[in-house]
Structures are given as structure tokens and as C-alpha cells.
Amino acid sequence: MDDKLTIGQMSKLNSVPIKTLRYYDEIGLFKPYEVDTATGYRYYTLEQIKKLDLILYLKNIGIPLKEIQKNIANNTLEQFINMLEKYKNKTEKKISALQHIQNQLCKKIDELSSLTVYRRHDQPVIKRMSARKVIQVNTPIQRVNDVEPLLRKIKQATKSASSIVIGNVGYIISSEEKSNSFEGLFVTIEDEQKMPVEWLHTLPAGEYAFYYVNTDYEHIHSSCEVLLNDLQRVGREGSSSFYIRSIVDSFLSDKQEEWVKEIQILLKPLTVQ
């Protein structure tokens, strides 16, 4: 045949490694037109390039070689369309998962980047927030170390450790009781559908005071008092418990001066005099 191509020529013409062509031959996916019985040399035809192009196209859009082989060996138009539909649906799920990851990354970057601005003013920041869902466990906690068994329980119940990371876990302090203990813990969540209903709690919509401090949990109660005093000076009053989470600590930065805890509390509505 005049249009015969050696495996080297086929490789160069289609930018496919010789090793790959040999592998495709071994698994029966793309066999040469003929093999010289004396030398073992593989020969292909120009017409076969169309089939190789199809294989490479399907491989590049994520379809496994076994699936390609099955459809090429015994193919109909309906089967081919079904195969494309199947992997279109899989691709859509991957896109959705990647978009979720992208949103989480953007949210975390924005949060960490904004800390410099908030810390510079050293004053409460008032933000209007939409209603938010959190996991909340109302169990008195005397020491921060006592919370680890609760976090493991949450992890087991949700079958995920994605929420049990720095910046998502926090503690609750009563704004009324003068105590150095915590009245519970909370975990911010992305998808409430996968969470135990009995643990879900709604942080209501409204104005919240946020206060960013560089301190440890042993002294966090004092920071809460400072926040209340600052609010009182501007005629505002907290109406619920403090929700406190450590956004930056030793797991994110070795520099202690960069550690940040966020204190937030829902504000009572302003009254018209």
C-alpha cells in the first residue's frame, strides 16, 4: 500500500507517543492495519487517522479507554449519544463541585484579606447580615480542650471533616451571665442539607457588631466586655450571645501578632425617640 505509515510516522503525524500507540494495540483499542510477521513492524493507513482522532477526542473529554473501546467495538448512534450524555452529566457534577470549591476559596481569601483593615481601626464593625445556618451544640464548656470530643461527634454525624477546620469552629458566650465558661459551640456550614436537623440553628437576619481581637480564649471574656462598652458609647446594645471564632491562629501563622479572633453579636434594633 502506498499510504502505509510506520508507527514512528503515525506517532509524529498525530503527536501521539509511540508507547501510547503500542499500548492501544495491546488492549485492542487501536490496532495497526498490518504487522510484518518477519520484523514485527506495525503499519497504519491514513484512513485510520480518523479513528485515532475520535479516540483522542473522547479521551480528552474524560471518557475512560475501556468505555471508548466498548463503544467503538460495538457502536450505534444511539449508544454513542448515550455515552456522551453519561459523561456530560458527570462533567456537570464535577463543574458544580469545582464551583463550590472556588466559592469557598474566594470567601476565605476575602475574609483573611479584610482582617488587616478591621484590625487597623480596632473598633467594632457593624454589618447587616442575612439569616445564617450553623451547627450549634448547647453544652456548657469549662475548658477549650473539652470541645474536641464534641467536634469528633459532629464530624462522625456529618461524615465530613470539611467544616471542622480553623475559622469555622467557634464558641458561644452569654452576654448576660458573668462567667468565664462557654455555653456551647457552633460550626459554620456551607450545605445545611447534609447536617443533622437537631443541631441546626439559625442566626437571625439583622445588624451584627463584629470585633476583631488578638487574644486567647482565657481573656476573650474581657474582650466581650470591651465590645459591649464600645457599643454602649454609641447607643447600641447587644441582644444575644456572643459568637466567637478563631480566624487566624498558630495553624495559619507562626506570628502571634497576626492571630485574630472574631467576636460577633446581634444588635437590638434602634428605637425612634
N, C-alpha and C positions, 0 to 999 in steps of 0.2 A: 504493500500500500504506500502511496506517495505521501499521504498525510500522517504517517506514523510519527509519534513523538516518543523519545526516550523519557524515562522517569525524571531525568535531570532537566530536560527541556520543558516537561509538563510542570515541574516544580518552579522553574524560573518564569515561565509564561503566566502562571497564576499566583505567584508569590506564596506558594504553599511548600513548607519544608518537605524534603524527600522522606524524612522519617514519618511524617504525617501520612503521606501517600501510601507508604508501606503498611502503616497501621490500618488505614482504611481498607486496604486489600486483605489484610489478615482477618479482619472482622466481617468481611463480605459486604461492606458498605459501598465501596467504590473500587471495582476490580479493573485491572488493565484489559485492553482489548485482546491482547495476546501476550504470552510469555514464551520466550525462546527456551525450549527444553534443553538445549545444549549449554547455554550460558546462564540461564535464569533471568535474563534481562526482561524487564517489563516494558511494554509498548502501549501507548494510548493513541486515540484519534482526536482530531479537532472537534468532531461531533460530541465526544464525551465531555468536553469543557462545559457544555450547557448543564449536564447533570452535576458536575463538580460545583458550578456556580450556585445551583439550587441547594446543595448540601451546605456550602459555606454560608449562604444566606440564612438558612434555617438554624444553623449552629450559632450564628452571630446574634440572632434574636432570642437565644436562650433555650432552644429546643435540644434535649439530650440526643446523643448519637443513636442510642437504642431506639428512640421514638422515630427519628428520621429514617433509620434503616427499616423499621417495621412498615412505615407508610410508603417508602419508595419501593419496597419489595412487593407489596400487595396494595396498590393505591387506587382509589377512585376520587373523583372530585369531591364527593360528599365527605369522605374520610379526611381528605386534605383540609377542607374547610373546618371540619370538627377539630382537627389538630391545631389549627391556627386559633380557633375560638378558645380552646382549652388554655393555650399559653398566653393569649390575650388577657384572659381572666386572671391568670397567675401574675402577669405583669402589672395589672391594675392593683392587685393586693400588695405587690412589692412597692409600687409607687406610693400607695397610701401609707405603708409602713415607713418609707423613707421621708415622706412629707411630715409624718408625726415626729420623727427624729429631728428633722430640720426645724420644726416649730419649737421643740424643746431646746435645741441648741441656741436658736435666736433669743428665746425667752431668758435662758441662763446668761448669755452674753450681755443682753441688755441690762439684766438685773445687776450683774457684777460690775459692769461699766458705770452704772449710775451711782454706785456706792461712794465714789470719790466726791461727787457733787453733794450728796446728802451729808457726808461726814464733815465736809468743809464748813457747812453752816452751823453744825452742832445744835440744831433746833428741830423740834417736831415738824414733820411734813404732813399736811392734811391732804388726803386723796379721796375722791369719790369712787367707791368700789361697787361692782355688781355682786350679786349673791354668788357665793362660792361654796363648793362642797369640799369637806375634808373628812378624813377618818379621825374620829375622836374617841378616846378611851378615858372615861371619868373615874380614875383611880388615884387616890392620894399617893404622892410620891415624896418620900422624905429625902432621898438622895438621887442624884442624876444616874448613878450606877444601877439603881433599881429598875430603870426603864428598859434595860436590854432584854429581859425575858418578855416584856410586852411587845417589843419590836419584832422578836422572833415569832411571836404568836401572830402578829399582823402579817409577817412575811409568809408564814405557812397558810394562813387563811386566804390570802390573795394569790398564792402561788407565784409570787414575784418579789424580787428584791429591788426593782427599779425605783420604787418610791422611798425605800429605806436608805437614802443617801444624804450626804451633807447638804443642808439647805432646805430639805423637805420635811425634816423632823423637828418638832418644837414642843414647848411645854406651856401649860396654862397656869396662870396665877390669878387668884381672885383679886379684884380691885377693891373689895370691901374688907375682907379679913386681913388682919395684920399678922401674917405668918410667913415664915421662911420656907415653907414647904410648897409643893406644886399640887394643884388639884387634878391634874391629868396631863395627857399628852395628845398631840394631834400630828397628822401627816398630810401634807398637801398632795393632791392626786390629780391625774390627768384624765382618767376614764373611770367614772363612777359606776359604770355598768358591771365592772368586774369586782366590785367591792361588797363585802357583807353589809346588808342593809342596816343591820342593828348598830353598826359602827359609823354610819354616815351621819354627818352633822352639817347643817347649813350655816355659814357665816352670812348674816343678812346683808342686803344692799344698804349703802349709806356712806356717810363720811367717816373715815378712819384716820386716827393720828398714828403716824409711823415715826419711830425714834430709833436712830442707829447709834449704837454704842460699842466701845471697845472695853469689854469687861468679861468676867467669868460668871458662871451661874451662881456662885456663892454670894456675889454682890449685885445680882440682877434685880433683886427686890428694891434696892436703893435707887437704881436707875428708873424703875417704875414710878417711885415716889417723885423723882425729879420730873418725869414726864407729866404726872398729874399736876404738879405745882406750875409747870410751864403753861399747861392748858388753862389752869385757873386764872393765870395772869392775863390771858387774852379772852376770858369769859366763856371758856368751853369746859365741858365736863364729860368724862368717860361714863359709859353706861353698861359696860360688861366686863368680862375678864380680860386680862392681858394675854395675848398670844405671842409667844417669843420663840424665835428660831435662830439658830446659828448659821449664818450665811457663809462666812469665811472663818475657818479655824486652822489648826495645825495640819489638817489633812490637805488643805489647799495652799497654804503658805507657811513657810518657816519663819516669816517675820511677824512677830507677835503684834507689832503696831498695825498690821493690816487686818487683824481679826475683827470681825464685825458680827454683832447680834442685832436682830431686828425686833423691836417691840411694837406691837400694834394693838389698838383698842378702838372699839366702835364709839363714836361720839354721840351724845344726846343731841337731838335737833335743836337748833337755835329757836328761842321763843321771841315773839314780837312784843316789845314793851308798849 
